[in-house]
Amino acid sequence: WHQFASQHAKGEKVKGKIRSITDFGIFIGLTGDIDGLVHVSDISWDETGEEVVKQFKKGQELEAVILSIDAERERISLGLKQLQVDALSQYLEAHPKGESVQGVVTAVEPKSVTVSLADDVEGTIRVNELSADEPIEDATQAVKLGETLEARIMGVDKKTRMLTLSVKAKDAAEQAAALKKAKESMEPATTLGDLLKEKMMHRDAE
């Protein structure tokens, strides 16, 4: 274990054959006749749970990334999903929280709407976040499949890996911005004549 730790580092890629498969992960045989564990949560960015291990077979050769090495406890954590780009993280880098984005409606239920934002990236809008004007009680009466919606990114549900979106917040932000702009345009502009007049009045007062 200590020899492996001295020869390998976190982030390094290693190869090995599957020695055993359990409900919580995959054990891969490494150099030095030791095993590394790929936990179920580190197999895929999109799939979770015990079902994800069923696509692998004992004896299958895999490449994995070293996530951590603990020689004292004789534990090596490996990851398979780290070999691939996480579509969700990539999307959030380009579209941070608070930004308005467009998506196509892929599912409509009375209490929520699911939209596709990009490949392998989805968002959900709760029925009470569909409108800033009139409250909507049943999303199926207001939204159609295939419809394009624009909404604001409010956050991400780490468990379901879906973005939480709000049309209501997007509309409210746009209304506030429009109101501010209108207010600014209504304020009287200070002209050179106004400044001269003010200066003369000040001189007369003196």
N, C-alpha and C positions, 0 to 999 in steps of 0.2 A: 504493500500500500504506500509506504513512504517512497519507495523507488519510483512507483508510478507518479506520485505527486512531484518528484524532483524532475521527471522527464516530460511532464505534460502540464498545461496551464488552462485556466478558465478561458472559454471562447475558442479553444482549439477543436478541430474536427477529428473524429476517430471512427474507425470501422470495426465491426464485429458481428458475430452471428448470434441470433436470438437463442438463449439457453432455456428460458421459461417465460410463460405469459400468465399473468394473474389479473384479477379484477382491478387492481390499482396500478398496473403498469407492466412494462416489458423489461426483462433482465437481459443485457447484452454482454457476451463474453469479451473481455479485453486482454491485452498483453499482461503477462504475469499471472495468468490463470485467476483473474479476479473479475467480478461482475460490476456493471454500471446499470443504474435504474433509470428508465424513462418513465416518469410518472404520467398517468393518463392526461393530466392537465397540460403536459408538455409535448403531446403527440400532434395535436392539430389546433390551428387558430379557430377553426369554425365548428368542429365536432367535439363534443364533450361526453363524459360518462363512460360506462363500461363497454358500450357498444363499439367504441372507437378501436379497442384492442383486437376485435374479431377479424379485422382485415389483415392481420399478421399471422405468420406461421413459425413454429419452432424450426431452427436451422437456417432461417432466412437471414441474409447478410444486410446490415443496415449501416448507414452513415449517420452520425449524430454529433451534436455540439456539446462539449463539456460545460456544464452550468456551475458545478462546484465540486471540489475535492476535499474530503475530510478524512485524512489518513488515520487519525486517532480513533474515529468511530467506524472506520472501514466502510465509508460511504462515498460513492461517486454518483452525482446526479447528471443525467444526460437529457438532451432535448432534441426532438425531431422537428418541431414547428419552427425552431429558431433558424433552420436552414432556408426557410421560405420568408418572403416579405409579407408582413401583416397588412392586408388591405385596409383594415379599419384604422390602424395607426397612421398609415400613409395618407388616408383621406383626412384625418383630423389635423395632420400637419399642414395640409393645403387649405382646410376649412376649419379654423378654430371655433371654439365655443363662442356664441354670440353672433356668428355670421349667418346670413340668410342663404339658403341653398334650395335647389329645385329637385324634385323627385317624382317618379311616376307611381301612381297608386297600384299596388299589386294585390291588396286584400282589404276588404271593408267589413267591419263588424259594428254592431250598434254602439259599442263603447270605445272603439279605437280604429285607426287607419294605419296600414303598413305601406310604406313607400320605398321604392328602390332608388338609391342615390348614386350608386356606381356598382361595378362588379364586386360581388360579395360584401356589399355595404348596404344595410337597410336601416330605416328609421321608423319610429312609431309616433303617432299623434293621437293623444287622448281626445275624446269627443268634446270635452270642455275647453280644449285648446285649438278648436277649429275656426273660431270666429271671435273677433274683438267687438263686434256689433251686437248681433242677436244670438242668444244662447242656443246651441244645437243639442237636442236630447238624443237623437238617433242618427249616427253618422251615415247609415245606409240611405237615408233620405236626402243627404246633402252632398255626398261624394260618390263618384262613379269609378269603376275599374278602368285603368288606362289614362285617367285624368292626371294632368301635371299640376302639382301643388308646390307653392313656395312657402318655406317655413324657416324659422330661426332655430339654430342648434342650441339646445338648453343644457345638454349633458350626454352622458353615455351610461347605459346599464351594463356593468361589467359582467354580470351573470349571463345575460342573453346576448351580449355584444351587439346591442342595437342602440342607435342614437335616439335620444328623446328630443322631439321637435315640437314647435308651437307656431301655428299660423297666427294665433291671437297676439303673441309677443312681437312677431314680425310686423303685423299691422299697427299695433300700438306704437312701436318705435318709429314707423314711417309717419304716422299721424303727428307724433310729437315733433319730429324733425320738420314737417311741413308747417306746423303751427309756429315753431320758432323762426322759420324763414319768413313767414308772413308777418310776424311781429316786427322783425328786424327791418323789413321793407317799408313798414308803416311809420317807423320812427323818423321824424324830420331830420334831414341832413343839415349839418352846420356849414354855411357858406362863408366865403371871405367877407361878404357884406355884413353878415351877422357878427363876425369877429370885430370888424371896424366899428360897428355900432356899439358893441359892448365896451370897446376901448374908449370911445368918445364919451359914453355915459359915465364911465369910471373917472375920466378926466374932469368932467363937469362936476361930479360929486366932490372931487378934491378941491 
